[in-house]
Amino acid sequence: MNRYPMWKNIFVAIMILIGLIYTIPNFFGESPAVQVTPSKSSTKLDPALLGQVEAIFKQEKIAYDGIYLDLRGVKARFANTDTQIKAKDVLQANLGKDYTVALNLLSRSPEWLHNLGAKPMYLGLDLRGGVHFMLQVDMKAALDKAAERFVGDFRIALRKERISYLGVTREGQSVQIRFSTAGELLKARTVISKDFPNLTLKENTDGADQVLTASLNVLEQKRIQDFALKQNIQTLHNRINELGVAEPIIQQQGADRVVVQLPGVQDTAKAKEILGRTATLEIRLVDEEKTDVATLEKAEKGQAPLGDEAYKTRDGRTILVKKNVVLTGDYITDAGPGVNSQSGQSVVNVTLDGRGARVFQQVTRENVGKRMAILLIEKGSTEVITAPVINEEIGGGRVQISGMANTQEAT
């Protein structure tokens, strides 16, 4: 005899039914699939890509079980691995280098279950197979770049205080500044120890020259190494999102290694290619004095004026920027995608460290009315994503970079 009220029985039955619905996807299994993603972050991801992929399949008479477009790219399922491999080769040949085509596995569950949010239980690397990477961060390169950055910082600081010096050079992970007199060295030491408290300073002589050697102290080295590791882990997270991997594992191991596990990924080479595709930013001033047609035409042929470099903007125009780098990504402590509240365009909101904020404020103060170019460097290719006019001095260390094609690129 049922001693419980009817509403309780109905409630239990509904809960069991819901549980069964969300359990069903586990019984459908997985199908071989290919995933198409842009190779460059500036390449636009839109519905036209889906139509292009479908047209290629139709032309090559490749049958697929399902195809759709999401925020990560175009994904297509196939009945067997032979068709999957053929589809990958055909897509790569037709789409060219602008897109990456990777092998993957996708659930066979119907679309109505997917729309309900019913997804299969994802298995780990031991049960499902996949890719395991052990990556090592080049800490020496990070420290070398930091030392190289101080070369420019010292020159700016000494010029600002009108201190005469013979030269500033990097020696390994140290920077040497040469002076003609001990008095100039003493004044420089006072300025540098005040502006750069995380450096160790030593004085010595080299013939007639007075030499001040600045090197990173232990705490500064650790800060740079920790930031480099954090930056690389964040970059790996962003790249793995493009692979469409469910529940990846990204863990720090030791002082300079990162473990990456990608369950279900079949194409090791493509996974390695995508993970290795990192982009960096540089900020430089535009050479406003050399914008005539003749000079730009020579620059396009590799004959850029002394002290300048020629790059292309996104609309195909040639622009001359100064070789001297104002800021690099090393000065960035935080960066994330956003949307401009006025224009609705995708932007990158950047926070600079203390030194970067001071440099940026000084440069914008001294170059009001001039243009500042933001360069995106990716896979050995450099392009100018935007070159806005500096309208006023910008302080505070918070910068908003516009010119991004979409939110994915801003990431």
C-alpha positions as CSV (number, residue, x, y, z in Angstrom):
1,M,0.0,0.0,0.0
2,N,1.4,3.4,-1.0
3,R,1.6,5.6,2.1
4,Y,3.0,8.7,0.4
5,P,0.9,11.5,-1.1
6,M,0.4,11.5,-4.9
7,W,2.4,14.8,-5.4
8,K,5.5,13.2,-3.9
9,N,5.3,10.2,-6.2
10,I,4.9,12.5,-9.2
11,F,7.9,14.6,-8.0
12,V,10.1,11.5,-7.7
13,A,9.0,10.3,-11.1
14,I,9.8,13.7,-12.7
15,M,13.3,13.7,-11.1
16,I,14.0,10.2,-12.4
17,L,12.8,11.2,-15.9
18,I,15.1,14.3,-15.8
19,G,18.0,12.1,-14.6
20,L,17.4,9.6,-17.4
21,I,17.3,12.4,-20.0
22,Y,20.6,13.8,-18.9
23,T,22.1,10.3,-18.7
24,I,21.1,9.3,-22.3
25,P,24.0,11.2,-24.0
26,N,26.5,8.7,-22.5
27,F,25.0,5.9,-24.5
28,F,25.4,7.5,-27.9
29,G,29.2,7.3,-27.9
30,E,31.5,9.5,-30.1
31,S,32.1,10.0,-33.8
32,P,35.3,10.9,-35.6
33,A,35.2,14.6,-36.4
34,V,37.2,17.5,-37.8
35,Q,37.4,21.0,-36.4
36,V,38.3,24.1,-38.4
37,T,39.7,27.1,-36.5
38,P,41.4,30.3,-37.7
39,S,45.2,30.0,-37.8
40,K,45.6,33.7,-37.1
41,S,43.6,35.5,-34.4
42,S,42.9,38.3,-36.9
43,T,41.0,35.9,-39.2
44,K,37.3,36.4,-38.8
45,L,35.1,33.5,-37.7
46,D,31.6,33.9,-39.2
47,P,28.8,31.8,-40.8
48,A,30.4,32.2,-44.2
49,L,33.1,29.7,-43.0
50,L,30.3,27.1,-42.3
51,G,29.0,27.6,-45.8
52,Q,32.4,27.3,-47.3
53,V,33.1,24.0,-45.5
54,E,29.7,22.6,-46.6
55,A,30.4,23.6,-50.2
56,I,33.8,21.8,-50.1
57,F,32.2,18.6,-48.8
58,K,29.6,18.8,-51.5
59,Q,32.1,19.4,-54.2
60,E,34.3,16.5,-53.0
61,K,31.3,14.3,-52.3
62,I,32.2,13.7,-48.6
63,A,29.3,12.6,-46.5
64,Y,29.0,13.9,-43.0
65,D,26.6,13.1,-40.1
66,G,26.4,16.6,-38.8
67,I,28.0,20.0,-39.0
68,Y,27.7,23.2,-37.0
69,L,29.4,26.4,-36.1
70,D,30.1,27.5,-32.5
71,L,32.4,30.1,-30.9
72,R,35.4,28.0,-31.4
73,G,35.0,27.1,-35.1
74,V,33.3,24.7,-37.5
75,K,32.9,21.1,-36.4
76,A,31.8,18.2,-38.6
77,R,31.1,14.5,-37.6
78,F,31.6,11.5,-39.8
79,A,30.7,7.8,-39.9
80,N,34.2,6.5,-39.8
81,T,37.9,7.5,-39.5
82,D,38.6,7.0,-43.2
83,T,36.1,9.8,-44.1
84,Q,37.4,11.9,-41.3
85,I,41.0,11.8,-42.6
86,K,39.9,12.4,-46.2
87,A,37.8,15.4,-45.0
88,K,40.8,16.8,-43.1
89,D,43.1,16.6,-46.1
90,V,40.5,18.2,-48.4
91,L,39.7,21.0,-46.1
92,Q,43.4,21.8,-45.4
93,A,44.1,21.9,-49.2
94,N,41.1,24.2,-50.0
95,L,41.3,26.5,-47.0
96,G,45.0,27.0,-47.0
97,K,47.1,28.4,-44.2
98,D,44.5,30.8,-42.9
99,Y,42.8,27.9,-41.1
100,T,43.8,25.0,-38.9
101,V,42.1,21.7,-39.5
102,A,42.4,19.2,-36.6
103,L,41.1,15.7,-35.9
104,N,38.8,15.4,-32.9
105,L,36.0,13.3,-31.4
106,L,32.4,14.6,-31.0
107,S,29.4,13.2,-29.2
108,R,26.7,11.4,-31.3
109,S,23.9,12.7,-29.1
110,P,21.1,14.4,-31.1
111,E,20.8,18.1,-31.3
112,W,17.7,18.4,-29.1
113,L,19.7,16.9,-26.2
114,H,22.5,19.2,-26.9
115,N,20.1,22.2,-26.8
116,L,18.8,21.0,-23.4
117,G,22.4,21.1,-22.1
118,A,22.5,17.3,-21.8
119,K,26.2,16.4,-22.4
120,P,28.0,13.1,-21.9
121,M,30.2,12.5,-18.9
122,Y,33.7,13.3,-20.1
123,L,36.4,10.7,-19.4
124,G,40.0,11.4,-18.5
125,L,43.1,10.7,-20.4
126,D,43.5,7.2,-19.0
127,L,40.1,6.0,-20.1
128,R,39.5,8.1,-23.3
129,G,43.0,8.6,-24.7
130,G,44.3,11.9,-26.0
131,V,47.4,14.0,-25.8
132,H,49.8,14.6,-23.0
133,F,52.3,17.5,-23.2
134,M,55.1,18.5,-20.9
135,L,56.1,22.1,-21.7
136,Q,59.1,24.0,-20.4
137,V,59.1,27.8,-20.1
138,D,62.3,29.4,-21.3
139,M,63.1,31.3,-18.1
140,K,66.5,32.5,-19.4
141,A,64.8,34.2,-22.4
142,A,62.4,35.9,-19.9
143,L,65.2,37.2,-17.9
144,D,67.2,38.3,-21.0
145,K,64.2,40.2,-22.2
146,A,63.8,41.9,-18.9
147,A,67.5,43.0,-19.0
148,E,67.0,44.3,-22.5
149,R,64.0,46.3,-21.4
150,F,66.1,48.0,-18.7
151,V,68.5,49.2,-21.4
152,G,65.8,51.5,-22.8
153,D,64.5,52.4,-19.4
154,F,68.0,53.5,-18.2
155,R,68.5,55.7,-21.3
156,I,65.1,57.4,-20.7
157,A,65.9,58.0,-17.0
158,L,69.4,59.4,-17.6
159,R,68.2,61.7,-20.4
160,K,65.4,63.0,-18.2
161,E,67.9,63.9,-15.4
162,R,70.4,65.3,-18.0
163,I,73.1,62.9,-16.9
164,S,75.8,62.3,-19.5
165,Y,76.8,58.7,-20.2
166,L,79.0,57.0,-22.8
167,G,76.8,54.0,-23.5
168,V,74.3,51.5,-22.2
169,T,74.8,47.8,-23.1
170,R,73.4,44.5,-22.0
171,E,75.8,41.8,-20.9
172,G,73.9,38.6,-20.3
173,Q,71.3,39.4,-17.7
174,S,73.1,42.5,-16.5
175,V,73.2,46.0,-17.9
176,Q,76.4,48.1,-18.0
177,I,76.4,51.9,-18.1
178,R,79.6,53.7,-18.9
179,F,80.5,57.2,-17.7
180,S,83.5,59.5,-18.3
181,T,83.6,60.7,-14.7
182,A,82.9,59.3,-11.2
183,G,80.5,62.3,-10.5
184,E,78.2,61.3,-13.4
185,L,78.2,57.7,-12.2
186,L,77.3,58.7,-8.7
187,K,74.3,60.8,-9.9
188,A,73.2,58.0,-12.1
189,R,73.4,55.5,-9.3
190,T,71.2,57.7,-7.2
191,V,68.6,58.0,-9.9
192,I,68.6,54.3,-10.8
193,S,68.5,53.1,-7.2
194,K,65.4,55.3,-6.7
195,D,63.5,54.4,-9.9
196,F,64.5,50.7,-10.0
197,P,64.7,49.5,-6.4
198,N,64.7,45.8,-7.4
199,L,68.1,45.9,-9.0
200,T,71.6,45.3,-7.6
201,L,74.1,47.9,-8.5
202,K,77.9,47.6,-8.6
203,E,80.6,50.1,-9.5
204,N,84.0,49.3,-11.2
205,T,86.4,50.8,-13.7
206,D,87.4,49.7,-17.2
207,G,90.4,51.7,-18.3
208,A,89.4,55.3,-18.2
209,D,85.7,54.6,-18.0
210,Q,83.6,54.4,-14.9
211,V,81.2,51.5,-15.1
212,L,77.9,51.0,-13.3
213,T,76.6,47.4,-13.5
214,A,72.9,46.7,-12.8
215,S,71.6,43.2,-12.3
216,L,68.3,41.7,-11.2
217,N,68.2,40.7,-7.6
218,V,66.8,37.4,-6.5
219,L,63.3,38.7,-5.7
220,E,63.0,40.5,-9.1
221,Q,64.2,37.3,-10.9
222,K,61.5,35.3,-9.1
223,R,58.8,37.8,-9.9
224,I,59.7,37.8,-13.6
225,Q,59.8,34.0,-13.7
226,D,56.5,33.7,-11.9
227,F,54.9,36.2,-14.3
228,A,56.3,34.3,-17.3
229,L,54.8,31.1,-16.0
230,K,51.5,32.6,-15.3
231,Q,51.4,34.3,-18.7
232,N,52.2,31.0,-20.5
233,I,49.5,29.1,-18.6
234,Q,46.9,31.8,-19.5
235,T,48.0,31.6,-23.1
236,L,47.6,27.8,-23.1
237,H,44.1,28.1,-21.7
238,N,43.2,30.5,-24.5
239,R,44.7,28.2,-27.2
240,I,43.1,25.0,-25.8
241,N,39.7,26.7,-26.1
242,E,40.2,26.7,-29.8
243,L,40.6,22.9,-29.8
244,G,37.2,22.4,-28.2
245,V,38.5,20.0,-25.6
246,A,36.2,19.3,-22.7
247,E,37.7,19.5,-19.3
248,P,41.4,19.8,-20.2
249,I,44.0,19.7,-17.4
250,I,46.7,22.5,-17.3
251,Q,48.9,22.3,-14.2
252,Q,52.2,23.8,-13.1
253,Q,54.9,21.3,-12.4
254,G,58.0,22.5,-10.7
255,A,59.4,26.0,-11.2
256,D,59.4,26.1,-15.0
257,R,57.2,23.3,-16.4
258,V,53.5,23.1,-17.4
259,V,51.6,19.8,-17.9
260,V,48.8,19.8,-20.4
261,Q,46.4,16.9,-20.9
262,L,43.9,17.0,-23.7
263,P,41.4,14.0,-23.5
264,G,39.9,12.9,-26.8
265,V,42.3,14.9,-29.1
266,Q,43.6,12.7,-31.9
267,D,45.7,15.0,-33.9
268,T,48.9,15.5,-31.9
269,A,50.6,17.6,-34.5
270,K,47.8,20.1,-34.8
271,A,47.4,20.3,-31.0
272,K,51.1,21.2,-30.8
273,E,50.8,23.7,-33.6
274,I,47.8,25.5,-31.9
275,L,49.4,25.5,-28.5
276,G,52.6,27.0,-29.9
277,R,50.8,29.8,-31.6
278,T,51.3,32.7,-29.3
279,A,50.9,36.4,-30.0
280,T,52.7,39.4,-28.5
281,L,52.1,43.1,-28.5
282,E,54.5,46.0,-29.1
283,I,53.8,49.7,-28.9
284,R,55.8,52.0,-31.1
285,L,55.6,55.6,-32.4
286,V,54.6,56.2,-36.0
287,D,57.2,58.2,-38.1
288,E,55.0,61.1,-39.0
289,E,57.7,62.9,-41.0
290,K,58.0,60.1,-43.7
291,T,54.5,59.6,-45.1
292,D,55.1,60.6,-48.7
293,V,54.3,58.1,-51.5
294,A,57.8,57.7,-52.7
295,T,59.2,56.8,-49.3
296,L,56.4,54.3,-48.6
297,E,56.9,52.7,-52.0
298,K,60.7,52.2,-51.3
299,A,59.8,50.9,-47.8
300,E,57.5,48.3,-49.4
301,K,60.5,47.1,-51.4
302,G,62.6,46.7,-48.3
303,Q,64.3,50.1,-48.3
304,A,62.8,51.7,-45.2
305,P,64.5,54.9,-43.9
306,L,67.1,54.6,-41.2
307,G,65.6,54.0,-37.8
308,D,62.2,52.9,-39.2
309,E,60.5,49.7,-40.1
310,A,57.6,49.2,-42.6
311,Y,54.5,47.1,-41.7
312,K,51.1,46.6,-43.2
313,T,47.9,47.7,-41.5
314,R,44.8,45.6,-41.6
315,D,43.4,47.4,-44.6
316,G,46.6,46.8,-46.6
317,R,48.2,50.2,-46.2
318,T,52.0,50.5,-45.5
319,I,52.9,52.4,-42.4
320,L,56.4,53.4,-41.1
321,V,57.0,52.9,-37.4
322,K,60.1,53.7,-35.4
323,K,62.4,50.8,-34.5
324,N,62.5,51.9,-30.9
325,V,60.0,49.9,-28.9
326,V,58.1,52.0,-26.4
327,L,56.4,49.1,-24.6
328,T,56.2,45.3,-24.9
329,G,54.0,42.7,-23.4
330,D,56.5,42.3,-20.6
331,Y,55.2,45.4,-18.9
332,I,51.6,44.0,-18.9
333,T,50.4,42.7,-15.5
334,D,46.9,41.9,-16.7
335,A,45.0,41.8,-20.0
336,G,41.5,40.7,-20.9
337,P,38.9,41.1,-23.7
338,G,36.2,43.6,-23.5
339,V,33.7,45.7,-25.5
340,N,33.9,49.5,-25.9
341,S,30.7,50.9,-24.3
342,Q,30.4,53.6,-27.0
343,S,31.4,51.9,-30.2
344,G,30.5,48.3,-29.4
345,Q,33.9,47.2,-30.8
346,S,36.0,44.4,-29.3
347,V,38.9,45.8,-27.3
348,V,41.7,44.6,-25.0
349,N,41.8,46.2,-21.5
350,V,45.4,46.3,-20.4
351,T,46.9,47.0,-17.0
352,L,50.6,48.0,-17.0
353,D,53.0,47.6,-14.1
354,G,54.4,50.6,-12.4
355,R,57.4,51.1,-14.7
356,G,55.3,50.5,-17.8
357,A,52.7,53.1,-16.6
358,R,55.4,55.7,-16.1
359,V,56.9,55.1,-19.5
360,F,53.5,55.2,-21.2
361,Q,52.5,58.4,-19.4
362,Q,55.8,60.1,-20.4
363,V,55.6,59.0,-24.0
364,T,51.9,60.1,-24.4
365,R,52.7,63.4,-22.7
366,E,55.6,64.1,-25.1
367,N,53.8,63.0,-28.3
368,V,50.4,64.6,-28.1
369,G,49.0,64.9,-31.6
370,K,51.1,62.1,-33.0
371,R,50.2,58.5,-33.7
372,M,51.1,55.4,-31.7
373,A,51.1,52.1,-33.4
374,I,50.0,48.8,-31.7
375,L,51.8,45.9,-33.4
376,L,50.6,42.3,-33.2
377,I,53.4,39.7,-33.7
378,E,52.2,36.2,-34.3
379,K,54.0,33.2,-35.9
380,G,56.8,35.4,-37.3
381,S,54.4,37.8,-38.9
382,T,53.9,41.4,-37.7
383,E,50.9,43.7,-38.5
384,V,49.7,47.0,-37.2
385,I,46.3,46.4,-35.7
386,T,45.6,50.1,-34.9
387,A,47.5,53.4,-35.0
388,P,45.4,56.0,-33.0
389,V,46.3,59.6,-32.5
390,I,47.5,60.5,-29.0
391,N,44.9,63.1,-27.9
392,E,46.2,63.6,-24.3
393,E,48.5,62.3,-21.7
394,I,47.4,58.9,-20.4
395,G,48.3,58.0,-16.9
396,G,47.2,55.4,-14.3
397,G,48.5,52.4,-16.1
398,R,45.2,51.4,-17.6
399,V,45.0,51.3,-21.4
400,Q,42.3,50.2,-23.8
401,I,43.4,48.9,-27.2
402,S,40.9,48.9,-30.0
403,G,41.1,47.6,-33.5
404,M,40.5,43.9,-32.7
405,A,38.5,42.0,-35.3
406,N,36.5,40.1,-32.7
407,T,36.4,39.1,-29.0
408,Q,38.3,35.9,-29.8
409,E,41.3,37.9,-31.0
410,A,41.1,40.2,-28.0
411,T,41.5,37.1,-25.9
